[in-house]
């Protein structure tokens, strides 16, 4: 005999819409406290929840909420991330400018992007809403949602912050890192230049996801000249500003710094999230892979910024990162045969991922 809770979960598929609504509202708490309830009968409740994402908004919202909470489970994650019809529904809904559950869908996508095969999103196409001004690439549509939709400017009920985590996890993959570096035909813009400004934003979710994305892209050593050039992506100001506080520097040091870093206000604050500061410093370290990258960072006085960060941030991870980049900047360049580091690949242990506690969002 099924237990009362199992019967409750079964009622989410009831033909009576009022019974469905009552059942699914009451199921939400159990998606975090007793997730095994939803894995019975070969994931039949998960299959029902997928269907319910197309139900009336009063039901659909809770169905998506439950799927967000359950998608940290590998079996559930696989069921969701490999269901092409379900993905079609999610992508079509999230781009709609009046979608009431857009933020929940962004959270769900943040979890689905943990699935290795989710990188195939780069090949997915769909007709974009006219208001979005995008092309038929789903990845470009997500990018435009993230950029144009912040603070409810595209959809009044969504800010799309959690798409930052989608980009962070997708950029673990070589083909997606290349996407971030390629000019898109529909708007003639390099995607990374669209999101770099969000290293300075009120949302820690945006800042963290974008910082991780930039770090992952920095594994593309061949792209370092583009990343560093003021005429191309010009990523350094967007990495350095967040790790700077209101410290005062010698005039000689200040004059050699990037223009955007000079004469900062007295109330300038360093990013309050030490994990983000650490990620930015690790990105700077990746950008010392070539001699040109090291010499540029010496020239624009990155060392004094690292020195002050090490002095003022009492965090082991940040201080270790500071010490590693100092070793790179202080290295002896006299032996030409030893000046170039081995071209970096992106082993799983080094690629930046947002913390599971952040990405696997429970609502």
C-alpha positions as CSV (number, residue, x, y, z in Angstrom):
1,X,0.0,0.0,0.0
2,X,1.3,3.5,-0.8
3,X,2.0,5.8,2.0
4,X,0.0,9.1,2.5
5,X,3.0,11.0,1.0
6,X,3.2,8.7,-2.0
7,X,-0.5,9.2,-2.6
8,X,0.0,13.0,-2.3
9,X,2.7,12.8,-5.0
10,X,0.4,10.7,-7.2
11,X,-2.3,13.4,-7.0
12,X,-0.2,15.8,-9.0
13,X,-1.4,13.9,-12.1
14,X,-5.1,14.0,-11.1
15,X,-7.4,15.0,-14.0
16,X,-9.1,17.6,-11.7
17,X,-7.1,20.8,-11.9
18,X,-8.1,22.0,-8.4
19,X,-6.8,18.7,-6.9
20,X,-3.6,19.0,-9.0
21,X,-3.0,22.4,-7.7
22,X,-3.5,21.6,-4.1
23,X,-1.4,18.5,-4.4
24,X,1.6,20.2,-6.1
25,X,1.6,23.1,-3.7
26,X,1.9,20.6,-0.8
27,X,4.5,18.6,-2.6
28,X,7.0,21.5,-2.8
29,X,8.5,21.1,0.7
30,X,9.0,17.3,0.3
31,X,11.1,17.9,-2.8
32,X,13.9,19.0,-0.5
33,X,13.2,16.9,2.6
34,X,12.2,13.6,1.0
35,X,13.3,13.7,-2.7
36,X,13.1,9.9,-3.0
37,X,9.3,10.3,-3.1
38,X,9.6,11.6,-6.6
39,X,11.8,8.7,-7.9
40,X,9.2,5.9,-7.6
41,X,7.9,3.8,-10.4
42,X,10.9,4.5,-12.7
43,X,10.7,8.3,-12.2
44,X,7.0,8.5,-13.0
45,X,6.5,11.6,-10.8
46,X,9.3,13.3,-12.7
47,X,7.6,12.5,-16.0
48,X,4.4,14.0,-14.6
49,X,6.2,17.1,-13.4
50,X,7.6,17.7,-16.9
51,X,4.1,17.6,-18.2
52,X,2.9,20.0,-15.5
53,X,5.4,22.6,-16.5
54,X,2.9,23.2,-19.4
55,X,-0.1,23.5,-17.0
56,X,-1.8,26.6,-15.7
57,X,0.8,29.0,-14.2
58,X,-0.5,28.4,-10.7
59,X,0.5,24.7,-11.2
60,X,3.4,25.2,-13.6
61,X,5.4,27.4,-11.2
62,X,5.4,24.8,-8.5
63,X,6.3,22.0,-10.9
64,X,9.4,23.9,-12.1
65,X,10.2,24.7,-8.4
66,X,10.1,21.0,-7.5
67,X,12.3,20.1,-10.6
68,X,14.8,22.8,-9.5
69,X,15.1,21.2,-6.1
70,X,15.3,17.6,-7.5
71,X,17.8,18.2,-10.3
72,X,20.8,17.9,-8.0
73,X,20.1,14.1,-8.2
74,X,22.1,12.6,-11.1
75,X,19.2,10.3,-12.1
76,X,16.7,13.1,-12.2
77,X,19.3,15.4,-13.9
78,X,19.8,12.9,-16.7
79,X,16.1,12.4,-17.2
80,X,15.6,16.2,-17.6
81,X,18.8,17.1,-19.5
82,X,18.3,14.3,-22.1
83,X,14.6,15.0,-22.8
84,X,14.7,17.0,-26.0
85,X,11.0,17.8,-25.9
86,X,11.2,19.1,-22.3
87,X,14.3,21.2,-23.2
88,X,12.3,22.7,-26.2
89,X,9.6,23.7,-23.7
90,X,12.1,25.3,-21.2
91,X,14.0,27.3,-23.9
92,X,10.8,28.4,-25.6
93,X,9.3,29.6,-22.3
94,X,12.3,31.4,-20.8
95,X,12.7,33.8,-23.7
96,X,9.0,34.8,-23.6
97,X,8.9,38.4,-22.3
98,X,5.9,37.7,-20.1
99,X,6.9,34.3,-18.7
100,X,6.0,34.4,-15.0
101,X,8.5,31.6,-14.0
102,X,11.5,32.9,-16.0
103,X,13.8,33.1,-13.0
104,X,12.8,29.6,-11.9
105,X,13.6,28.4,-15.4
106,X,17.0,30.1,-15.2
107,X,17.7,28.3,-12.0
108,X,16.7,25.0,-13.6
109,X,19.0,25.6,-16.5
110,X,21.8,26.4,-14.1
111,X,21.3,22.9,-12.7
112,X,20.9,21.2,-16.1
113,X,24.2,22.8,-17.3
114,X,25.9,20.4,-14.9
115,X,25.1,17.6,-17.3
116,X,28.0,17.1,-19.7
117,X,25.8,16.7,-22.7
118,X,24.2,20.0,-22.1
119,X,26.9,21.6,-24.2
120,X,24.9,20.6,-27.2
121,X,22.8,23.7,-26.5
122,X,25.4,25.5,-28.7
123,X,23.7,23.7,-31.7
124,X,20.1,24.3,-30.7
125,X,17.9,26.7,-32.7
126,X,14.6,28.3,-32.1
127,X,12.7,31.3,-33.3
128,X,13.4,34.3,-31.1
129,X,10.8,36.8,-29.8
130,X,11.0,40.0,-31.8
131,X,11.5,42.0,-28.6
132,X,14.7,40.1,-27.8
133,X,16.5,41.2,-30.9
134,X,18.5,38.0,-31.1
135,X,19.0,35.3,-33.8
136,X,17.8,31.7,-33.9
137,X,20.7,30.4,-31.8
138,X,19.4,29.4,-28.3
139,X,22.8,30.2,-26.8
140,X,22.7,33.7,-28.3
141,X,19.2,34.1,-27.0
142,X,20.3,33.2,-23.4
143,X,23.1,35.6,-23.7
144,X,20.8,38.4,-24.8
145,X,18.3,37.6,-22.0
146,X,21.1,37.8,-19.5
147,X,22.3,41.2,-20.8
148,X,19.1,42.8,-21.8
149,X,17.0,41.3,-19.0
150,X,18.8,42.4,-15.9
151,X,16.7,44.2,-13.3
152,X,13.4,43.3,-15.0
153,X,14.1,45.3,-18.1
154,X,13.0,42.6,-20.5
155,X,10.6,40.6,-18.3
156,X,9.2,42.5,-15.4
157,X,9.2,39.3,-13.3
158,X,12.7,38.2,-13.9
159,X,16.4,39.3,-13.7
160,X,17.9,36.2,-15.3
161,X,20.9,36.3,-12.9
162,X,21.2,32.5,-12.7
163,X,22.1,32.3,-16.4
164,X,25.5,33.4,-15.2
165,X,25.9,29.9,-13.7
166,X,24.8,28.4,-17.0
167,X,27.6,30.2,-18.8
168,X,30.1,29.3,-16.1
169,X,29.4,25.6,-16.4
170,X,29.1,25.6,-20.2
171,X,32.5,27.3,-20.5
172,X,34.1,24.2,-19.0
173,X,33.8,22.9,-22.6
174,X,36.3,23.8,-25.3
175,X,33.6,24.5,-28.0
176,X,31.7,26.8,-25.7
177,X,34.8,28.8,-24.7
178,X,35.4,29.4,-28.4
179,X,31.8,30.7,-28.7
180,X,32.6,33.4,-26.1
181,X,35.5,34.5,-28.2
182,X,33.9,34.6,-31.7
183,X,32.1,37.6,-33.2
184,X,28.4,36.7,-33.7
185,X,27.1,37.5,-37.2
186,X,23.7,38.8,-36.1
187,X,25.1,41.7,-34.0
188,X,28.8,41.7,-34.8
189,X,29.7,41.5,-31.1
190,X,32.0,39.1,-29.2
191,X,29.8,37.5,-26.5
192,X,32.5,37.9,-23.7
193,X,32.4,41.6,-24.3
194,X,28.7,41.6,-23.5
195,X,29.1,40.0,-20.0
196,X,32.4,41.5,-18.8
197,X,30.7,44.5,-17.3
198,X,28.9,42.3,-14.8
199,X,32.1,41.7,-12.8
200,X,30.8,44.9,-11.2
201,X,27.1,44.4,-10.3
202,X,24.9,44.3,-7.2
203,X,24.1,40.6,-7.8
204,X,26.7,38.3,-6.3
205,X,25.2,35.5,-8.5
206,X,26.0,37.5,-11.7
207,X,29.5,38.5,-10.5
208,X,30.4,35.0,-9.5
209,X,29.1,33.3,-12.6
210,X,30.7,35.9,-14.9
211,X,34.1,35.7,-13.0
212,X,34.1,31.9,-13.5
213,X,33.2,32.2,-17.1
214,X,36.0,34.6,-17.8
215,X,38.5,32.4,-15.9
216,X,37.4,29.4,-18.0
217,X,37.8,31.3,-21.3
218,X,41.3,32.3,-20.2
219,X,42.3,28.7,-20.6
220,X,42.3,29.4,-24.4
221,X,45.9,30.6,-24.5
222,X,45.8,31.3,-28.2
223,X,43.2,34.0,-27.4
224,X,45.3,35.8,-24.8
225,X,46.4,38.5,-27.2
226,X,42.7,39.2,-27.9
227,X,41.8,39.1,-24.2
228,X,44.6,41.5,-23.3
229,X,44.4,44.0,-26.2
230,X,42.7,47.3,-25.5
231,X,41.4,47.2,-29.1
232,X,39.7,43.8,-28.7
233,X,38.2,42.2,-25.5
234,X,40.3,44.3,-23.1
235,X,39.5,42.1,-20.2
236,X,42.1,43.4,-17.6
237,X,40.1,46.4,-16.3
238,X,37.1,44.2,-15.6
239,X,39.3,41.7,-13.7
240,X,41.4,44.2,-11.8
241,X,38.8,46.7,-10.6
242,X,36.8,44.2,-8.5
243,X,39.9,43.2,-6.6
244,X,40.9,46.8,-5.7
245,X,39.9,48.7,-2.6
246,X,40.5,52.2,-1.6
247,X,44.2,51.7,-0.9
248,X,46.6,54.5,-1.9
249,X,49.5,53.8,-4.2
250,X,52.7,55.6,-5.0
251,X,52.4,58.2,-7.8
252,X,54.8,56.2,-9.9
253,X,52.7,53.1,-9.5
254,X,49.4,54.8,-10.2
255,X,50.6,56.6,-13.4
256,X,51.5,53.2,-15.0
257,X,48.2,51.6,-14.1
258,X,45.4,51.2,-16.6
259,X,43.5,54.5,-16.9
260,X,40.3,52.9,-15.5
261,X,42.2,52.1,-12.3
262,X,43.6,55.5,-11.6
263,X,42.0,58.1,-9.3
264,X,39.5,55.7,-7.8
265,X,37.1,57.2,-5.3
266,X,38.0,57.1,-1.6
267,X,34.9,54.9,-0.9
268,X,36.0,52.3,-3.5
269,X,35.3,48.8,-2.1
270,X,36.8,45.5,-3.1
271,X,34.4,42.7,-4.1
272,X,33.0,41.5,-0.7
273,X,32.9,37.8,-1.9
274,X,36.4,36.5,-1.4
275,X,35.8,33.5,-3.7
276,X,35.2,36.0,-6.5
277,X,38.4,37.9,-5.7
278,X,40.3,34.6,-5.7
279,X,38.8,33.7,-9.1
280,X,39.9,37.0,-10.6
281,X,43.4,36.6,-9.3
282,X,43.5,33.0,-10.8
283,X,42.4,34.5,-14.1
284,X,45.3,37.0,-14.0
285,X,47.6,34.1,-13.3
286,X,46.3,32.2,-16.4
287,X,47.0,35.4,-18.3
288,X,50.7,35.1,-17.3
289,X,51.1,32.0,-19.4
290,X,52.9,33.8,-22.1
291,X,55.8,36.2,-21.7
292,X,53.8,38.9,-23.4
293,X,51.1,38.5,-20.8
294,X,53.6,38.7,-17.9
295,X,55.4,41.7,-19.3
296,X,52.1,43.6,-19.8
297,X,51.0,42.9,-16.3
298,X,54.4,44.1,-15.0
299,X,54.1,47.2,-17.2
300,X,50.6,48.2,-15.9
301,X,51.6,47.5,-12.3
302,X,49.5,44.5,-11.4
303,X,51.9,43.6,-8.7
304,X,51.1,46.5,-6.4
305,X,47.4,45.7,-6.7
306,X,48.1,42.1,-5.8
307,X,50.4,43.3,-2.9
308,X,47.5,45.3,-1.4
309,X,45.0,42.6,-1.9
310,X,47.3,40.1,-0.1
311,X,47.7,42.6,2.7
312,X,44.0,43.5,3.2
313,X,42.1,40.3,2.4
314,X,42.3,37.8,5.3
315,X,41.4,34.7,3.3
316,X,43.7,31.7,2.7
317,X,42.4,31.0,-0.8
318,X,43.0,34.7,-1.8
319,X,46.4,34.9,-0.3
320,X,47.5,31.6,-1.9
321,X,46.3,32.9,-5.3
322,X,48.2,36.2,-4.7
323,X,51.4,34.3,-3.9
324,X,51.2,32.2,-7.0
325,X,50.8,35.2,-9.4
326,X,53.6,37.0,-7.7
327,X,55.9,34.0,-8.4
328,X,54.9,34.3,-12.1
329,X,55.4,38.1,-12.2
330,X,58.8,37.9,-10.4
331,X,60.2,35.0,-12.5
332,X,63.5,35.4,-14.3
333,X,63.0,36.0,-18.0
334,X,66.7,35.9,-18.9
335,X,66.6,32.3,-20.2
336,X,64.7,32.6,-23.4
337,X,64.2,28.8,-23.5
338,X,62.4,28.9,-20.2
339,X,60.2,31.9,-20.6
340,X,57.1,30.2,-22.1
341,X,54.9,28.0,-20.0
342,X,53.5,24.9,-21.5
343,X,50.3,25.7,-23.3
344,X,47.5,25.3,-20.8
345,X,44.8,22.8,-21.3
346,X,41.7,22.8,-19.1
347,X,41.8,19.7,-16.9
348,X,38.6,19.1,-14.9
349,X,40.4,19.8,-11.7
350,X,41.3,23.4,-12.8
351,X,38.3,24.5,-14.7
352,X,36.2,26.9,-12.7
353,X,32.7,25.8,-11.6
354,X,30.3,27.6,-9.4
355,X,30.0,25.9,-6.1
356,X,27.4,23.1,-6.1
357,X,25.7,24.8,-3.2
358,X,25.1,27.8,-5.4
359,X,24.4,26.1,-8.7
360,X,22.1,23.4,-7.4
361,X,19.5,25.8,-6.2
362,X,16.8,24.8,-3.8
363,X,13.9,27.1,-3.6
